[in-house]
């Protein structure tokens, strides 16, 4: 679902570059609620040049931040008058943008519903790994589902290997590569969930952050350092699940 949203957003941006290239500069994030509501009604520069009062009121009735939306519509109307937009296939491009925005909203609502269900299930499981910094509700479900019973693994290194996070280090004499290749074996779903969690943990937890910075100071590439954090995260998950104790953030 998440990857689908990413693809749809990229397609929307590509279409907007054709029909109203100046649109994006009016928003810090063009897929925010107000911007999506605007795009569901007006897509091309031509649409913004002469907005009727009825259409304006209809749109403002649907948005939460009416003053913000009204301000943005006036700003977009000014930009539309001198836009470098194409003047062909506007109806086709506009329809595509409108339909894609609907798809994005639909998928986002589905994701939200799934996350709510996951949170309810996790409350029932009451797993201690929910206390580990960086592991969100969706990744918790993936990690627990892929690991199963932690007793399957006799030590944390086997869990690391199962996740495919054990790096193969290229060495020649005194040279050690800073771009280690991650193993392709193991569970790709677990590996992805751990990597995503590591990206958050390395900037929000003092222990994981210090470890990440240590790797970076050694000349490691960002992705290599993050993989190292993911491996450390594996060891932490193993300890927490084995002891069935909450993770304690160390100052």
HUNOR-V444694 format. One record per residue. N is the residue number from 1. RES is the residue in one small letter. PSI is psi in whole degrees, -180 to 180 (none if undefined). OMEGA is omega in whole degrees, -180 to 180 (999 if undefined). Layout:
n:res:psi:omega
N:RES:PSI:OMEGA
N:RES:PSI:OMEGA
This chain:
n:res:psi:omega
1:x:-47:-176
2:x:-42:180
3:x:-34:177
4:x:-42:178
5:x:-42:179
6:x:-43:179
7:x:-42:-179
8:x:-38:179
9:x:-43:179
10:x:-38:179
11:x:-39:178
12:x:-45:180
13:x:-41:179
14:x:-40:179
15:x:-41:178
16:x:-34:177
17:x:-23:179
18:x:-48:-171
19:x:-20:178
20:x:74:-175
21:x:-21:-179
22:x:-7:-174
23:x:-49:-173
24:x:-30:-177
25:x:-12:180
26:x:-9:-177
27:x:142:174
28:x:-27:179
29:x:109:-172
30:x:-5:178
31:x:21:172
32:x:170:-175
33:x:-49:-177
34:x:-45:-180
35:x:-41:179
36:x:-37:177
37:x:-40:178
38:x:-46:-179
39:x:-22:178
40:x:-17:180
41:x:-37:-178
42:x:129:-176
43:x:-48:-177
44:x:164:178
45:x:-37:180
46:x:-34:180
47:x:-31:-174
48:x:-12:-176
49:x:-35:-176
50:x:78:-179
51:x:124:180
52:x:156:-179
53:x:-38:180
54:x:-45:-180
55:x:-37:179
56:x:-48:-180
57:x:-37:179
58:x:-42:179
59:x:-46:-178
60:x:-27:177
61:x:-23:-175
62:x:-13:-176
63:x:154:-180
64:x:-43:-177
65:x:83:-173
66:x:-43:-179
67:x:-41:179
68:x:-44:-179
69:x:-43:180
70:x:-42:179
71:x:-44:-179
72:x:-39:179
73:x:-42:178
74:x:-40:178
75:x:-44:180
76:x:-35:178
77:x:-40:178
78:x:-44:-180
79:x:-35:-177
80:x:-31:-177
81:x:-22:179
82:x:28:-177
83:x:152:176
84:x:26:-177
85:x:154:175
86:x:159:-179
87:x:26:177
88:x:154:179
89:x:30:-177
90:x:-40:-179
91:x:-41:-180
92:x:-47:179
93:x:-43:-178
94:x:-42:179
95:x:-42:179
96:x:-45:180
97:x:-45:-179
98:x:-45:-179
99:x:-38:-180
100:x:-41:178
101:x:-39:177
102:x:-41:179
103:x:-44:-180
104:x:-46:-180
105:x:-40:-180
106:x:-47:-179
107:x:-40:179
108:x:-39:177
109:x:-39:177
110:x:-45:179
111:x:-43:179
112:x:-42:179
113:x:-42:180
114:x:-43:179
115:x:-37:177
116:x:-42:179
117:x:-40:179
118:x:-44:-180
119:x:-37:178
120:x:-43:180
121:x:-40:-179
122:x:-32:177
123:x:-35:179
124:x:-41:-179
125:x:-35:-180
126:x:51:-179
127:x:139:-180
128:x:-16:-178
129:x:-10:175
130:x:-15:-180
131:x:-6:-179
132:x:128:-179
133:x:131:176
134:x:-18:-178
135:x:104:179
136:x:176:-174
137:x:-42:-179
138:x:-45:-180
139:x:-31:175
140:x:-47:-179
141:x:-43:179
142:x:-46:-178
143:x:-48:180
144:x:-39:-180
145:x:-38:-178
146:x:-35:180
147:x:-43:-175
148:x:-131:178
149:x:123:-177
150:x:-21:180
151:x:-10:175
152:x:-22:-176
153:x:122:-177
154:x:-19:177
155:x:164:-177
156:x:-28:180
157:x:-34:179
158:x:-31:176
159:x:-40:177
160:x:-45:-180
161:x:-40:180
162:x:-34:179
163:x:-10:-179
164:x:27:-178
165:x:4:179
166:x:117:-176
167:x:145:174
168:x:114:-174
169:x:127:178
170:x:123:-179
171:x:141:177
172:x:108:-175
173:x:-122:180
174:x:2:-178
175:x:134:174
176:x:124:-177
177:x:140:176
178:x:-4:180
179:x:69:-179
180:x:140:178
181:x:129:-179
182:x:142:179
183:x:143:180
184:x:0:180
185:x:177:178
186:x:-170:-176
187:x:117:179
188:x:-28:-180
189:x:-43:177
190:x:-42:-180
191:x:-45:-179
192:x:-43:-180
193:x:-40:180
194:x:-39:180
195:x:-44:179
196:x:-40:179
197:x:-38:180
198:x:-37:179
199:x:-32:179
200:x:-45:-176
201:x:-37:-174
202:x:-10:177
203:x:-1:-176
204:x:-5:179
205:x:129:-177
206:x:-37:-179
207:x:-51:-180
208:x:-34:179
209:x:-44:179
210:x:-39:180
211:x:-42:178
212:x:-47:-180
213:x:-35:177
214:x:-46:180
215:x:-40:179
216:x:-38:180
217:x:-20:178
218:x:1:178
219:x:13:179
220:x:150:174
221:x:153:-179
222:x:-46:-178
223:x:-36:178
224:x:-42:179
225:x:-39:179
226:x:-37:175
227:x:-37:178
228:x:-40:177
229:x:-40:179
230:x:-38:177
231:x:-42:178
232:x:-37:177
233:x:-38:177
234:x:-45:180
235:x:-39:179
236:x:-44:178
237:x:-43:180
238:x:-46:-178
239:x:-43:-178
240:x:-44:-180
241:x:-38:-180
242:x:-43:-179
243:x:-15:-176
244:x:47:-180
245:x:150:177
246:x:150:176
247:x:133:179
248:x:116:178
249:x:126:-180
250:x:129:-179
251:x:none:999
